[in-house]
Amino acid sequence: MVHLTGVLGFRDFRVSHHSVFFLLLIQASADGYGLVGPSRPIVAIAGDDIILPCQVEHAMDVLKWMVKWARPDLSPEYVYVYQYDNVDVYQNDSWSVNQYDNVDLNQNDSWSVNQYDDVDFNQYDDVDVKQYDRVEIEIHPSYKGRTSLSIDKLEVGDVSLKISKVKHSDEGRYECFTGRMPITYIDLVVADVNMAPAGLPLQWIIVLGVSFVNSFIL
């Protein structure tokens, strides 16, 4: 057990070792692929840009997959949605149809020609084409224009989210999901730059503080 008391004015609490040094968060799907998230909350300074890490195992290419980031405590919950080339789509505008006009030819210079009259040919006049329109998902207004991901990094499975000009209202639990992989959760803690005493890094204040411990305290 780790016993912290009187540290920087925080209240007494006990935290077990597995609560502090918990395992890397990996959610795997049935086919063995999963999303890897950070092992502890991400600390951001209000006004700065921050990256919420999320990586597909085995550096799998997900460029053509839909990637969604959400905060379930918000409505609407989505903070960013990526769709490949404007559509997460399988679209065929025209099909190639084999059509034979009364004759099946196998001709090479002086070769004889096999000709069939009144043959019943397979012909497709009206092909049923499945078309999927772009999926429209409403993004929470407070995140519009402030969230993005690196398109180039999608080819190696990096679906990390960048949040620009972080606000205190951005603090919370985020969900990252793509394909059929289980959701991975990332916690974001937002603080002011002037909250850390001189000589002590702000990140340690957050790690030792109640904002971090309350999620894992026994």
C-alpha positions, -999 to +999 in steps of 0.1 A: +000+000+000+011+036-007+001+060+020+001+097+011-006+121+039-002+158+042+013+161+007+007+196-007-023+200+015-043+171+000-065+150+023-052+116+035-058+086+013-045+051+007-040+037-028-030+001-035+000-005-058-021-019-086-041+013-085-011+035-091+009+012-113-019-002-134-014-020-167-014-005-201-050-003-213-055-027-242-089-037-255-087-066-280-113-078-305-121-114-313-096-114-342-067-104-320-066-067-329-073-040-303-068-004-294-040+007-270-046+037-247-024+055-221-018+039-187-029+070-168-048+102-173-034+128-198-025+161-182-031+193-202-026+230-194-055+252-202-049+270-235-024+245-248-028+218-275-029+182-264-027+147-279-050+119-266-030+088-276-048+058-292-031+032-313-043+001-331-022-029-323+003-043-348+004-009-367-027-019-388-037+004-417-070+020-408-070+048-434-103+036-449-120+029-416-143+052-397-127+066-365-149+081-338-140+100-306-167+107-281-174+119-246-204+100-233-212+126-207-220+152-234-249+155-258-242+152-286-214+130-275-191+130-305-161+153-305-145+141-337-154+117-365-132+107-394-145+092-426-124+081-456-126+104-486-159+120-475-177+087-472-173+055-453-187+038-483-188+010-507-202+024-539-206+011-575-221+035-600-220+010-629-216-027-632-198-045-660-223-067-678-214-096-701-237-094-731-238-116-762-257-106-793-271-138-809-236-152-815-208-166-795-176-160-815-144-178-811-126-165-842-090-163-852-083-155-889-095-186-907-111-204-878-146-215-881-173-197-862-197-213-838-230-196-841-261-201-820-295-189-829-320-180-803-297-187-774-309-177-740-282-154-727-279-140-692-284-103-694-287-078-666-306-047-675-313-032-642-285-039-618-294-033-581-265-011-569-260-007-532-250+028-524-242+041-490-244+078-484-220+097-461-229+091-425-238+124-409-229+126-372-234+157-351-203+170-334-205+188-301-204+225-308-176+232-282-152+210-302-159+221-337-127+234-353-106+223-323-102+185-329-082+167-356-061+136-362-031+129-385-043+113-418-008+101-426-005+082-393-037+063-399-017+040-422+002+028-392-028+026-369-024+058-350-058+073-344-047+097-317-069+128-312-055+164-311-074+190-292-064+226-298-066+253-272-077+231-244-105+244-221-114+234-185-147+220-200-126+195-220-118+176-188-134+142-187-134+107-201-130+101-238-139+071-259-119+061-289-132+035-313-128+022-349-140-008-368-152-036-346-126-031-320-137-026-284-138+010-271-107+023-254-111+050-227-087+080-222-090+104-192-081+141-196-072+163-167-070+201-174-052+225-150-040+261-149-003+268-153-001+288-121-015+260-098+019+243-093+041+255-064+076+267-074+100+239-082+074+212-085+062+202-120+025+205-126+022+170-138+032+157-104+006+179-088-021+162-109-008+127-104-008+132-066-040+152-066-076+141-059-086+145-096-063+115-104-067+094-073-105+095-070-109+073-102-087+045-087-090+048-049-102+017-031 
